[in-house]
Amino acid sequence: MNNRNRLSVEIYGQQYHIVGKESLGYMREVASHVDEMMRQVANGNPRLDTTRLAVLSAVNIANDFLKLKQEYDEILHLIEDEQP
């Protein structure tokens, strides 16, 4: 059985059809986050083309992810150290 959700979203003025196993609400949230990040990058760099905006947005999102992953790993390490 194929439990994939399909959703049409708009990201930075373009329509995309996305498919995933996550809930429709979660998929909308992800698309909204990408759209918001692209708009933030565009506000600071109004002359960038869409491809460069997308790449810089991906770099910013990856940076946020890696920082959170590092914090998570540090917390896990602290928890493991305190286990008897």
Beta strands, then each sheet from edge to edge (+ up, - down):
strand 1: 5-11
strand 2: 14-20
sheet 1: 1+ 2-
end
